[in-house]
Structure formats: C-alpha cells, structure tokens
C-alpha cells in the first residue's frame, strides 16, 4: 500500500523490517485490537491465526498520542523510533495530502512480522531505575526501548512531576519552561508512557548495600542498575538554606516564602503564571507587583519576556555571578536595548544574600543583594547597571519585591545531592563518572549536566557543555554493555579499573539553545563542544538591524558556532544539522560569502540545495564518502601536499589555504576520476532518498550529472 510504504519516511524501520520482502497486499494496518482478558495469555496464538486467515505477513499499529495501547502490542510488537523530519519555513503553504500521513507525524508506530512468531523478544527482568526526567534520562530510555530483540519488563522513571516537564498548549507557559530538546510528541512516539513505570516522587536516599532507593514516603524502589540523570536546577534556594530535611524517617519539604518560585517544569511555570495574573488582577490596586528575575543565562531573558507579556511593569533583572548571556557583542547590544526600551532595571554583578519575609504571612517583601561589581564595569547597550563604588567594600542593598523568579541552572537538586553525598559516591562539583558513565559503584550509572569526568582528564568539560541527547546515547550504549540480553555482562573489577584510566568519549554533536525574547526576538545559539580559540566570523544582518546571524569557522573550515537573533522564526532543527560540517558541504559557504553571493545566512540555508543536508541520512552519506575518498589517488596527492607543507613550515593556516586551492571551489580543481567518484556517491544518496528529496533532478542511467551536485 502507498500508505504503509510512506511509513519508512517517518520512522526508522528499514533496519528492522525489509518491506520489499512483504508484498503490498500482505501488509496491513491494525487499527483496533480488543481481546477478552480471559484469553490474554493466548494473544499471540490468536494474532497468528488472524494473520493466517487474512494472509498477512506484516502488521503496523499506529498509536495516537495519549491513546491506550494493548499489552499484546507493547510486549510482542517492535517499536520503531521516529525519524527527524526536514522542517519547513513557517511561511510554507505545504500541507499533508493525506490525513493518515499527517497522523504518522505524531503517532507511535509498532510493527509485527511473521518472523517474530518464531523469534520472540527476549525478556529482560533486570530492574532498572532512572532518576530524573531530563533530556539525557529520556534519551537513555528511548534507546533501551528501541532494542528490537529485547523486552525490558522492570523499567522505572522517578521524577517529581512525572513526564509533565514539557510545553503545553498554553502559550503563557512557554517562556517559563526550562529549555528542552524534546517535545511531548516525541515522548509519545518513544513509547515511554506505555513501557516505563513513572513514579511521581523524589529520591531522598540511596541504599547501595540493599540496592534500593528511598522515596519521600519512605517506600523503597529496588534496582539492579540505577541511573542518575536529574540534571541541574537553580541553586538559589540552597544558598538561602531553603532546603528540605530528611532524618531517615520523615521527609520535611522546604519552607519557601510565598512569592519565591524556582522554574524547572510545567507545574512551576503554571504557578508563576497564576501568581502574576493574580497579582496584576483588578483586586490588586497600585502599587503594582514588583518582580525580580534572578539569572544570568539566556533563559532569564525568556522569563523576562514572559513577565512583560503578562503586563508586569515593575521588573528588575538580578544578574548573579560573572556568566555572560553571550560572547557576541552584537547580541549584547540588542539585549541592552531591549531591557532599556522595556524599562527593566538591571542589577549587574549582584549576589542574592538573604530574603526579607513578612513573619506573619510568610510573604516575600524584598531582597538583600550584595554588589560584587569589578572596579570598572561598563554598561553594555546602555542598560541600567548598579555597581559598588570604586575601591569600596561590597554593600548590601535592599530591593523591594513581591515575586522572585529563579531561573539559573547552576546546581544539583538538593535532595539528589544529599542522597549522592550520604551514600559515598564521589562528588567533585559534579557527580564524577568514568569513561563508561559509571560512578564508583559499578551498579550506578550517571550522565547529563549533573556529571563530570575525573580530574585525571583536564581537557574534558563538564557534561552540561555537551549535547544532552548525545550524553543519553552514550550512557545508553554503556548501560547496554551490562544489560543487553545477547552481548551484555555485569562489569568486572578489571573493567572498572580500565574505564577509570580510559579517556572520555569524543563528543561531536552540537549543543543547541533556543528561546524567544522580548518583542518577538528569537535567539538561537548552536556550538560544537570543543571550539577552537581562533575562529573566523562571517556575519549577515538586515539593513534595519534585524535578523542578525553570525557563522564562525575554525582553521579547518568546519562550522563551529552559529548565532542568530532576529524577529523571524527559524528552523532550529535544520540549523543544528549544518554546525559541525565543513564549509565545502555547505555549498562553499566561505567562498560564497567572500564573493558577495550571501546576503542573509538564514535565506542561504533555506535554499533548495540545503535540503539534502537536513535529511537524517546525510551523516551516513558523509561517512561513506569519507571512507571511499581514503583510497582515492587524487585525494591522496592533496593530503600528501598538505602534510609536506605543514612539516616544512608548521603553518596550519597556509596549509588549509593550499588544500582549498588544490581542490578548488566546488571541487573544480580535483582530478576527473575523483570528481566522478564523488558525483556517483552523491547520486546514489539522492536516488536512495528521492521520495523525500524530490526537489533534485536526477539523470537516468548513462546520463549526465544533475543539478544536485552543488551540495
């Protein structure tokens, strides 16, 4: 069927089932499965007879979001992960031509073939507990559930608010939600609600001897392997000693004054919105509510935008510490202009020392802030900045306010830290893990922004500087070494010793941050984890000062950083595909810019040629092409010339210019056999994906090259 054939464009199923082995008339979509519980144990037999009776060899089950899933489908069918789709500009008028195909973009897909009757899934009864619904933890669960030959029966996720950590349909909540790379649709497509037991609670103690975690109600959750992926949260309550207490029997939540909010999930965002709407309601007369936003990250500007949208006029921005929103001076200028136009008071280089609370109502009335400004602190962009006098001692200043919004992600959750510290795991600013993401306990794994690698490797960054998704993928790969039913085995002491001395894995995926600021300005920053100190910046900006975009290339010509700030919405999922690629893959971006062929980078990356780069199979094509080029004579000559130049002069910059000169723009200077080999590999890639990349003209067998060669 045409409908079932289109499934492969939405789901990663080609490595699991070969559709060419199943005739179109032998495929079917299972829309309903209703079975009397009395016959549940015979579900596989009944399914086999149904397929035999209707002469079907392959079944698909599309489960809409939040829909009930039959236990038979969960246990016996294979889950196919969704594929990343090419994002279209918001101005695009393309609509799905089939309602069923539109459903594929949001549903979870399960499939079952006749072969699975004789090769059922292997049941894995290992008890796995994941603490924290962070991007790293959810990516880990996604990878475990995608093992096609295994069924994990005891997987639990412990989170204070379950899976309720993603944006909802309410636009008012979006500015107050923590940045996340995942969406509710992706979580449903990963099958997490159906395969994972979600425990809405907090971990207050880890018993490594009994292999169990203790929750706030003193209930125990046993584990064979424990994964800590809580991520980071705002450390302001901990600094102010607004922490919970646990004496081994009773858990006492933190006593937080009314008006103090820490933003970390949907529940906290909804509480902030309700508080600000109530404070600005008709029942409250002047003076208006005074709001202080505490944080130095770009997320703080998103929170400020949400506060301004709710018509709050008396706003103060408390910038704690020395962390900068961005290193780009143009971005800092725009930030200064935004806060000045909206009359936001900025307290730069200030630390929150204590709260002023009404003892009778326990309501927040003000903040005591400590100025830590340097001797000479410039005011970027004309923003209002308060600083201590020259040569004077830090002074305490009283800032009246009724609402404090804490939005810095700079510290571990206090309950998680207490549990980690009391059980004896090594915590050195972050939870220390080895190259296999193991802590000092071989049964406890950890990953994400909560963790760091050992000081034995000073080049390794804190994991908060890496992509959360990549951390989750690497963490899942390490965990599968222990629990995989075919290849896994429990880690031995010798393997633990080797892992301690092994350098951390190489992180290659870019880190992505995106948010919407005041006046509808969208800010996007995408960077590789290891950025060179010397970068070449190429910027474009509209004449009216809007839609600023800066690309930074390293000395090898690899795009290392992309920064965008403008009023127009951009396709972030597309832009993250270009970071990390050599400029030759980007239609000779540097040469095109130098020849004044690029006036706007966003428009440049929206051109038709770039569609092939955004395809999720493009990285596989790059690997295959690089493998083929290693044995090409023309490339070997260029590489030897570059090596010889570096050995003689030691100038890497001149060596790269030499390589570009010998290759030429678009590879024009390469040997004909080399160009032909690259062209054939490119045509194979476009032909294999022509149903999605249908904007390229491909020649027939024996014809000439197509117009897709400029990719």
Buried (B, 14 or more C-beta within 10 A) or exposed (E): EEBBEBBBEBBBBEEBBEBEEBEEEBBBBBEEBEBEEEEEEEBBEBBBEBBEEEEBBBBBBBBEBEEEBBEBBBBBBBBBBBBBBBBEBEEEEEEEEEEBBEBBEBBBBBBBBBEBBEEEBEEBEBBBBBBBBBBBBBBBBBBBBBBBBBBBBBBBBBBBBBBBBBBBEEEBBBBBBBBBBBEBBBBBBBBBBBBBEBBEBBBBBBBBEEBBBBBBEEEEBBBBBBBBBBBBBBBBBBBBEBBBEBEEEEBEEBEBBBBBBBBBBBEBBBBBBEBBEEBBEEEEEEEBBBBBBBBBBBBBBBBBBBBBBBEBBBBBBBBBBEEBBBEBEBBBBBBBBBBBEBEBBBBBBBBBBBBBBEEEEEEBBBBBBBBBBEEEBEEBBEBBBBBBEEEEEBEEBEBBBBBBBBBBBBBBBBBBBBBBBEBEBBBEEBBBBBBBBBBBBBBBBBBBBBBBBBEEBEEBBBBBBBBBBBBBBBBBBBBBBBBBBEEBEEBEEEBBEBBBEBEBBEBEBBBBBBBBBBEEBBBBBBBBBBEBEEBBEBBBBBEEEEBBBBBBBBBEBBBBBBBBBBEBBBBBBBBBBBBBBBBBBBBBBBBBBEEEEBEBBBBBBBEEBBBBBBBBBBBEBBEEBEEBBEEBEBBEBBBEBBEEBBEEEEEBEEBBEBBBEBBEBBBEBBBEEBBEBBBEBBBEBBEEBEEBBEEBEBEEEEEEBBEBBEB
